[in-house]
Amino acid sequence: MMNPSRKALRRAGPSALLRAWFACALLLMAGAAVAGGLEAVSPSVLRTRYAALGPELANNQFNGPLHLDSVETSQQSEGDIYAVVDYPFATVSNALNSPEHWCDVLILHLNTKYCRAKTTGAATQLDLRVGKKFDQPVADASELVFAYRAVTVTPEYFDIELDAPSGPFGTSDYRILLEAVSIEGGHTFLHLGYAFGYGAVSHMALQAYLATVGRGKVGFTTLGVPQVGSQPTYIGGMRGLVERNTMRYYLAIDAYLGALSAPPANQLEKRLQSWFAATEKYPRQLHEMDRTAYLEMKRSEYRRQQSSP
């Protein structure tokens, strides 16, 4: 049966059809802006979110104070993690309100091959290269350049945002958002958001990856209620992909914070060891290589990152 609105358009004649088509085209072209929902909130709203998540933070599949959400539209995928970290707010803020420190965080991710912070006038950017899960020349990796902004930094709240207009394989609108607020007990409640967009061509490329190399990879969201004695079924596809990467970035932040207590000369090794150990708690989602291969790859990439001009 024809939709009543379509009947009405046909009765209205060709000019109405043309106007409707043009309006749809404008919406499609503006799709990235329409779909995007990753925005910072106020300190009070973030504390309200902390209170609302209280029961789940106390009892969840992660066995720790962590909540993960994801959403997928036709043009964007987004992952969000809310977590309590056992560090005073001042420690977290001082550590992550620095573009150079962000490079030390981002290099922990398997696919980050290089990161260098650059400041020109009032603008700061993080020049990343992302590639495969082995040590490869920087020239062979894909460019991903983030604009770095410390939007708000106060004694009890901060909002750090990283945005990249374009990425590998035609992907676009990359966004990493980290906001945090002080909470009771000398702890910090943080929200990490990670999102990226895609058009028709890049979406097809991502689907091809998920059907081949990425086949069988899953995220953390469970589907349905598992029967007694059976393993849970996890979300796959684009939501699985964005959940895996959001978790990897969160674990990198946590590993960076945890290494601050070590002597400066030992902090890199502690970060690497901690990040790998944390990912291995979720082998179904995050295991990609053995410890020795990861450590050798990252030590080499870090040395290259430090020696590059």
Secondary structure, 3 states (H helix, E strand, C coil): CCCHHHHHHHHHCHHHHHHHHHHHHHHHHCHHHHHCCCCCCCHHHHHHHHHHCHHHHHCCCCCCCEEEEEEECCCEEEEEEEEEECCCHHHHHHHHCCHHHHHHHHCCCCCEEEEEEEEECCEEEEEEEECCCCCCCHHHCEEEEEEEEEEEECCCEEEEEEEEEECHHHCEEEEEEEEEEEEHHHEEEEEEEEEEECCHHHHHHHHHHHHCCCCCCCCCCECCCCCCCCCCCECCHHHHHHHHHHHHHHHHHHHHHHHCCCCHHHHHHHHHHHHHHHHCCCHHHHCCCCHHHHHHHHHHHHHHHHHCC
